């Protein structure tokens, strides 16, 4: 019976480890699907949008502030990077997706 408990604990621990990995993978996958076209591979930036990797706003801001920009976009007077023609469009993501993308951006 002791062995059975140990096996059960091991399965739960592995499940949690994979769940954590899946969240990180989801953030990267969502970034690739929604953000990469403008912000470039691994957040390197393009002629259309600024780099996310090494970006002071990403590095220094609270996750909820970054999520708000992703969710609400930035255009007109709220547009931070005036040297880029395009505004940051609103992104329709769930709270879990937003958290995953923000976690991914913070990891760059």
C-alpha positions as CSV (number, residue, x, y, z in Angstrom):
1,X,0.0,0.0,0.0
2,X,2.9,2.3,0.7
3,X,4.2,1.8,-2.8
4,X,0.8,2.6,-4.2
5,X,0.8,6.0,-2.3
6,X,4.3,6.8,-3.6
7,X,3.2,6.0,-7.2
8,X,0.1,8.2,-6.8
9,X,2.2,11.1,-5.4
10,X,4.7,10.6,-8.3
11,X,1.9,10.8,-10.9
12,X,0.5,14.0,-9.3
13,X,3.9,15.6,-9.2
14,X,4.5,14.7,-12.9
15,X,1.1,16.0,-13.9
16,X,1.8,19.3,-12.2
17,X,5.2,19.6,-13.8
18,X,3.7,19.0,-17.3
19,X,0.8,21.4,-16.5
20,X,3.4,24.1,-15.8
21,X,5.3,23.3,-19.0
22,X,2.1,23.4,-20.9
23,X,1.3,26.9,-19.7
24,X,4.7,28.2,-20.8
25,X,4.3,26.5,-24.1
26,X,0.9,28.0,-24.6
27,X,2.3,31.5,-24.0
28,X,4.9,30.9,-26.6
29,X,2.3,29.4,-29.0
30,X,-0.1,32.3,-28.5
31,X,2.7,34.8,-29.0
32,X,3.6,33.0,-32.3
33,X,0.0,33.1,-33.5
34,X,-0.9,36.6,-32.4
35,X,2.2,38.7,-31.8
36,X,5.1,37.4,-33.9
37,X,4.0,39.0,-37.2
38,X,4.6,42.5,-35.8
39,X,6.9,42.0,-32.8
40,X,9.2,39.4,-34.5
41,X,10.6,36.0,-33.5
42,X,11.3,35.8,-29.8
43,X,10.2,39.4,-29.3
44,X,13.2,40.8,-31.3
45,X,11.0,43.6,-32.9
46,X,10.4,44.5,-36.6
47,X,9.9,47.6,-38.7
48,X,6.2,47.3,-37.7
49,X,6.5,47.1,-33.9
50,X,9.0,47.4,-31.1
51,X,11.0,44.6,-29.5
52,X,9.5,42.9,-26.5
53,X,12.8,41.3,-25.5
54,X,14.7,43.7,-23.3
55,X,11.8,46.2,-23.4
56,X,11.7,48.4,-20.3
57,X,7.9,48.4,-20.2
58,X,7.8,44.5,-20.2
59,X,10.7,44.2,-17.7
60,X,9.5,46.9,-15.2
61,X,5.7,46.7,-15.4
62,X,3.3,44.7,-13.3
63,X,1.9,41.7,-15.2
64,X,-1.6,43.2,-15.0
65,X,-0.4,46.4,-16.7
66,X,1.1,44.4,-19.6
67,X,-2.1,42.3,-19.9
68,X,-4.2,45.5,-20.0
69,X,-2.1,46.8,-23.0
70,X,-2.5,43.4,-24.8
71,X,-6.2,43.3,-24.1
72,X,-7.1,47.0,-24.8
73,X,-4.4,47.9,-27.4
74,X,-2.8,51.3,-27.7
75,X,-3.8,53.8,-30.3
76,X,-4.1,57.5,-30.8
77,X,-2.8,59.5,-27.8
78,X,-2.2,56.3,-25.8
79,X,0.2,55.0,-28.5
80,X,3.6,54.7,-26.8
81,X,5.9,54.2,-29.7
82,X,5.1,57.0,-32.2
83,X,7.8,55.9,-34.6
84,X,5.8,52.9,-35.6
85,X,3.0,53.4,-38.1
86,X,0.7,50.7,-36.7
87,X,-1.1,51.0,-33.4
88,X,-1.2,48.1,-31.0
89,X,-4.5,46.3,-31.8
90,X,-6.8,44.9,-29.1
91,X,-6.3,41.2,-28.6
92,X,-9.3,39.0,-27.7
93,X,-7.6,36.5,-25.2
94,X,-8.9,34.8,-22.1
95,X,-7.5,35.6,-18.7
96,X,-5.5,32.4,-18.8
97,X,-4.1,33.2,-22.3
98,X,-3.2,36.7,-21.2
99,X,-1.3,35.4,-18.2
100,X,0.5,32.8,-20.4
101,X,1.5,35.5,-22.9
102,X,2.7,37.9,-20.2
103,X,4.7,35.1,-18.5
104,X,6.3,34.3,-21.9
105,X,7.1,38.0,-22.5
106,X,8.6,38.3,-19.1
107,X,10.8,35.3,-19.8
108,X,12.3,36.8,-23.0
